[in-house]
Amino acid sequence: MLNEELLAILACPACKSKVELVADRWLVCQNAECRRKYPIRDEIPIMLVEEGTKYIDVSPEDIAGMEP
């Protein structure tokens, strides 16, 4: 699980909006126009725009059940 201090400073690299932790495995951009989701693998957030774009069309509800 991500440290609360780290989570507080993380932002979407594409639009600089706040991200929210979902299911302890994903960081979801809170900007409704951006919609990128970044996986967390081995407790490391993969905050690459290309990675977040892969999941842009997956809903936040569906992403919670997916493995990163």
Legacy VTK file of the C-alpha trace (Angstrom):
# vtk DataFile Version 3.0
C-alpha trace
ASCII
DATASET POLYDATA
POINTS 68 float
0.000 0.000 0.000
1.219 3.489 -0.822
2.326 5.827 1.909
-0.240 8.611 2.514
2.469 11.276 2.127
3.466 9.915 -1.272
-0.146 9.683 -2.388
-0.708 13.312 -1.385
2.030 14.581 -3.717
1.416 12.337 -6.725
-0.246 13.902 -9.757
-1.167 12.685 -13.219
1.859 13.314 -15.445
-0.403 14.068 -18.421
-2.649 16.778 -16.948
-1.186 17.406 -13.453
-4.501 16.597 -11.723
-4.788 14.753 -8.422
-4.873 10.955 -8.541
-6.917 8.662 -6.319
-5.864 5.236 -5.083
-8.253 2.488 -6.229
-8.127 -1.064 -4.843
-4.532 -0.503 -3.638
-3.425 -1.316 -7.219
-4.290 1.684 -9.371
-3.931 5.459 -9.380
-6.862 7.038 -11.198
-6.671 10.593 -12.527
-9.509 12.715 -11.147
-9.739 14.902 -14.271
-12.860 13.729 -16.139
-11.326 14.721 -19.478
-8.024 12.900 -18.899
-9.318 9.581 -17.440
-5.883 7.901 -17.282
-5.276 5.037 -14.855
-1.782 4.144 -13.665
-0.962 0.669 -12.332
0.969 0.015 -9.144
3.327 -2.942 -9.538
5.370 -4.291 -6.626
4.312 -1.207 -4.621
5.775 1.120 -7.300
3.421 3.503 -9.163
4.040 3.333 -12.908
3.404 7.007 -13.655
4.145 7.005 -17.387
1.649 8.727 -19.699
1.868 5.807 -22.150
1.000 3.347 -19.374
-1.968 5.407 -18.139
-3.300 5.812 -21.662
-3.613 2.020 -22.086
-6.497 2.024 -19.575
-8.171 5.315 -20.545
-11.406 3.618 -21.675
-11.718 1.322 -18.636
-14.131 2.633 -16.015
-12.848 3.229 -12.461
-15.262 0.547 -11.268
-13.903 -2.030 -13.727
-10.258 -1.110 -13.116
-10.617 -2.033 -9.423
-11.019 -5.700 -10.369
-8.141 -5.782 -12.829
-4.578 -6.868 -12.125
-2.045 -4.173 -13.007
LINES 1 69
68 0 1 2 3 4 5 6 7 8 9 10 11 12 13 14 15 16 17 18 19 20 21 22 23 24 25 26 27 28 29 30 31 32 33 34 35 36 37 38 39 40 41 42 43 44 45 46 47 48 49 50 51 52 53 54 55 56 57 58 59 60 61 62 63 64 65 66 67
